[in-house]
Amino acid sequence: MVPSLGEVGDVPGSSAQGIFLSYGREDAAAYARLLQHELRERFPDARVFMDLDSIDPGRPFAEVIREAVESCAVLVALIGRQWLTLTDEEGQRRLDNPGDYVRFEVHTALERGVPVIPVLADGAKPPRQQELPSELHKLAGLNALELSYARYEYDAGRLFDFIQRVLAPIRDREGADRRAQEETDHKARQAEQRKARQAEQRKARQAEQRKARGEADRAAQAKAELRDRKEQAISTGEAGDVAGARDQLAALLPRYERSWGRTILTPRPPGTSLPGTPGRRGTRLLPRTSSPRCCRWLSESSAPGTPRR
């Protein structure tokens, strides 16, 4: 009878697609080796655990088996004709020994909720509950598959199809988890890139703001300097040195022109001009907001024949 998924149960917390082969070496080793080879071909993405090949030298046997069983999606329990009756060197039945590895493997899987598929090899009978240790009683209630030499291809195909049914939802779940993780990682990278762009934009704005503040500070400083020099020229003129005031004011005109970006031209009466501009009806002067005395000193000191004081 083919076991059902409901009878073997789910795989709580399992994130692997491993297949564990449990067998007795004196009982079904040949079938275990053959199944290992074919399972690897049928399920190349799944790890097939078999004690002889899967445990590194020096590793604790029981610890490795426990970890392997807990990480597998399904355990195949190969039960041959001698599985129930094999004895140790002292003549004691191995299944009665709590340290027996076959007993330990099957018990760990049943305890952890890992699906167990009993496979009866070469006409072996299903174990009855009274023939099993108490911790393996659940095994007697599981439906079993048969595996024989005469019908090997058919029997093995049924086993592989059932394992495929067990692995399919796990693969789907892992695929969904992987896609969700990739989407999360993608969004995280996008968020990081967005933060980086925002940081660069913020730095650019701050640089522009610093530049604007610097230009404003320099403009204010230049304006204050012009104002101070103009006041100094006015003070010079009020002290009686009209020529000196004229020279100081004339020196300020290029500064005003550079600040305003244009030539400052104010019409003057005929016959008045600054040195170097004879005959012009207009002359460069300070802004119209300048003191009338500044304009008078420039006009008077520029007239022909005006003595320098």
C-alpha positions in Angstrom: 0.0 0.0 0.0 1.3 3.4 -0.9 1.6 5.8 2.0 -0.2 9.1 1.9 1.2 12.5 2.7 -1.3 12.9 5.5 0.0 9.7 7.1 3.7 10.7 7.0 2.9 14.2 8.1 4.5 17.6 7.2 8.0 18.7 7.5 7.9 21.4 10.2 10.8 23.8 10.1 12.6 21.8 7.4 14.4 24.0 4.9 16.4 21.2 3.1 15.5 18.7 0.5 17.7 15.9 1.8 16.8 12.2 1.7 18.0 10.0 4.5 18.5 6.3 3.8 18.2 4.2 7.0 19.2 0.5 6.7 20.9 -2.3 8.5 24.3 -3.2 6.9 23.7 -6.9 7.3 20.1 -6.6 6.2 19.6 -4.4 3.1 23.0 -2.8 2.3 22.8 -3.7 -1.4 19.4 -2.0 -1.9 20.6 1.0 0.0 23.6 1.5 -2.3 21.5 1.0 -5.4 18.8 3.5 -4.2 21.5 6.0 -3.2 22.8 6.0 -6.8 19.4 6.3 -8.4 18.1 8.9 -6.0 21.1 11.1 -6.8 20.2 10.9 -10.5 16.5 11.4 -10.0 16.9 14.3 -7.5 20.2 16.0 -8.3 19.4 19.0 -6.1 18.7 16.9 -3.0 21.4 15.5 -0.7 21.1 11.8 -0.2 22.5 10.8 3.2 24.0 7.4 3.7 26.1 6.8 6.7 29.1 5.2 5.0 29.6 8.1 2.6 28.1 11.0 4.5 30.1 11.1 7.8 33.5 12.6 7.8 36.3 10.9 9.8 36.5 12.1 13.3 32.9 13.4 13.5 30.7 12.1 16.3 28.5 9.5 14.6 25.3 10.1 16.7 25.6 13.9 16.4 26.0 13.8 12.6 23.1 11.4 12.2 20.8 13.6 14.4 21.7 16.7 12.4 21.3 14.9 9.1 17.9 13.5 10.0 16.6 16.8 11.3 17.7 18.6 8.1 16.2 16.0 5.7 12.8 16.2 4.1 12.1 12.4 4.3 13.6 9.3 5.8 13.5 6.0 3.8 13.6 3.1 6.3 14.8 0.0 4.4 13.4 -3.1 6.3 14.8 -6.4 5.2 13.9 -9.9 6.4 16.4 -9.6 9.3 15.7 -6.1 10.3 13.8 -7.2 13.4 16.0 -10.0 14.4 19.6 -8.9 13.9 21.7 -9.4 17.0 25.0 -7.9 18.3 28.1 -9.8 19.4 26.5 -10.7 22.7 23.4 -12.2 21.1 21.1 -9.3 22.1 18.6 -8.0 19.5 20.0 -4.7 18.2 16.7 -2.9 18.2 16.5 -3.4 21.9 19.7 -1.4 22.4 18.9 2.4 22.7 22.3 3.1 21.2 21.6 1.1 18.0 22.0 3.4 15.0 19.1 2.1 13.0 16.8 2.6 16.0 18.3 6.0 16.7 17.8 7.2 13.1 14.1 6.1 12.9 13.3 7.4 16.4 14.9 10.8 15.7 12.8 11.2 12.5 9.6 10.1 14.2 10.3 12.4 17.1 11.2 15.5 14.9 8.2 15.0 12.6 10.3 14.1 9.6 8.2 11.8 7.2 9.3 8.2 7.4 8.6 5.8 4.5 8.9 2.1 5.5 10.2 0.1 2.5 9.9 -3.7 2.8 12.7 -5.4 0.9 12.6 -8.9 -0.5 9.3 -9.9 1.0 9.9 -8.6 4.5 6.8 -8.4 6.7 5.7 -5.1 8.2 6.9 -4.8 11.8 4.2 -5.2 14.4 3.9 -2.8 17.3 4.7 -5.5 19.9 7.9 -6.4 18.1 9.2 -2.8 18.3 10.7 -0.8 21.1 8.2 1.7 22.5 9.8 4.7 20.9 9.3 3.1 17.5 5.7 2.1 17.9 4.6 4.8 15.4 6.5 2.9 12.7 4.1 0.0 12.9 1.2 2.4 12.0 2.7 3.7 8.8 1.8 2.3 5.4 4.8 0.7 3.7 6.1 0.3 0.1 7.5 -3.0 -1.2 10.9 -3.4 -3.0 11.8 -6.6 -4.6 14.5 -7.8 -7.0 11.9 -9.1 -9.5 9.9 -5.8 -9.7 12.7 -3.4 -8.8 12.1 -0.9 -11.5 8.4 -0.7 -10.8 8.8 -0.6 -7.0 11.6 1.9 -7.1 9.6 4.1 -9.4 6.7 4.2 -6.9 9.1 5.1 -4.1 10.6 7.9 -6.2 7.2 9.2 -7.2 6.2 9.4 -3.6 9.4 11.2 -2.6 8.8 13.6 -5.4 5.4 14.4 -3.9 7.0 15.0 -0.5 9.7 17.3 -2.0 7.5 19.3 -4.3 5.8 21.5 -1.7 9.2 22.0 0.0 10.7 23.1 -3.2 7.8 25.4 -3.9 8.1 26.9 -0.4 11.9 27.3 -0.7 11.4 28.9 -4.1 8.9 31.3 -2.7 11.1 32.1 0.2 14.1 32.6 -2.1 12.1 35.0 -4.4 10.8 36.9 -1.3 14.4 37.2 0.0 15.6 38.4 -3.4 12.8 40.9 -3.5 13.7 42.1 0.0 17.3 42.3 -1.0 16.4 44.2 -4.2 14.3 46.7 -2.2 17.0 47.1 0.3 19.5 47.9 -2.5 17.1 50.3 -4.0 16.6 52.0 -0.6 20.4 52.2 -0.2 20.8 53.7 -3.6 18.0 56.2 -3.0 19.6 57.2 0.3 23.0 57.6 -1.5 21.4 59.8 -4.2 19.6 61.9 -1.5 22.9 62.3 0.4 24.6 63.4 -2.8 21.8 65.8 -3.6 21.9 67.1 0.0 25.7 67.6 -0.2 25.3 69.5 -3.5 22.6 71.7 -2.1 24.7 72.4 1.0 27.7 73.2 -1.2 25.5 75.6 -3.3 24.2 77.2 -0.1 27.7 77.6 1.3 28.8 79.2 -2.0 25.8 81.5 -2.0 26.5 82.5 1.6 30.1 83.1 0.8 29.2 85.3 -2.2 26.7 87.2 -0.1 29.3 87.7 2.7 31.9 88.9 0.2 29.4 91.2 -1.4 28.3 92.6 2.0 32.0 93.0 2.9 32.8 94.8 -0.3 29.7 97.1 0.2 30.8 97.9 3.7 34.3 98.6 2.5 33.0 100.9 -0.2 30.8 102.7 2.3 33.7 103.1 4.7 36.0 104.5 1.9 33.2 106.8 0.7 32.8 108.1 4.3 36.5 108.5 4.5 36.5 110.6 1.3 33.7 112.7 2.6 35.6 113.3 5.8 38.7 114.3 3.7 36.6 116.8 1.7 35.0 118.3 4.8 38.5 118.7 6.3 39.3 121.0 3.3 41.2 118.6 1.0 38.9 118.7 -2.0 41.5 117.3 -4.4 42.2 114.4 -2.1 38.5 113.7 -1.7 38.1 113.9 -5.5 40.9 111.4 -6.0 39.5 109.0 -3.3 36.0 109.2 -4.8 37.3 108.7 -8.4 39.2 105.6 -7.3 35.9 104.2 -6.0 34.1 104.5 -9.4 35.6 101.2 -10.9 34.6 99.4 -7.8 31.0 100.5 -8.1 31.0 99.7 -11.8 32.2 96.1 -11.1 29.7 95.7 -8.4 26.8 96.9 -10.5 28.1 95.5 -13.8 27.7 98.8 -15.8 29.3 102.2 -16.3 28.0 104.9 -14.0 27.4 108.0 -16.1 25.8 111.1 -14.8 25.3 114.3 -17.0 27.3 117.2 -15.8 27.2 121.0 -16.7 29.3 122.1 -19.7 33.0 122.6 -19.1 33.3 120.0 -16.2 35.0 116.8 -16.7 37.3 114.4 -14.9 41.0 114.2 -15.9 41.5 112.2 -19.0 38.0 112.9 -20.4 38.2 116.5 -21.8 35.2 117.8 -23.6 32.7 115.1 -22.5 29.3 116.4 -21.4 29.1 113.6 -18.9 31.5 112.0 -16.5 31.7 108.9 -14.3 30.5 109.8 -10.8 29.4 107.9 -7.7 25.9 106.6 -7.5 23.1 109.2 -7.3 22.7 108.3 -3.7 26.1 109.7 -3.0 26.5 112.9 -0.9 25.9 116.1 -2.9 29.2 117.2 -1.5 30.9 114.4 -3.3 29.5 115.4 -6.6 30.4 119.1 -5.9 34.0 118.2 -5.1 34.3 116.1 -8.2 32.7 118.9 -10.4 34.6 121.8 -8.8 38.0 120.0 -8.7 37.6 118.9 -12.3 36.8 122.4 -13.8 39.7 124.0 -15.7 41.9 126.3 -13.7 40.6 125.0 -10.4 43.6 125.1 -8.0 44.4 122.1 -5.8 44.2 122.8 -2.1 
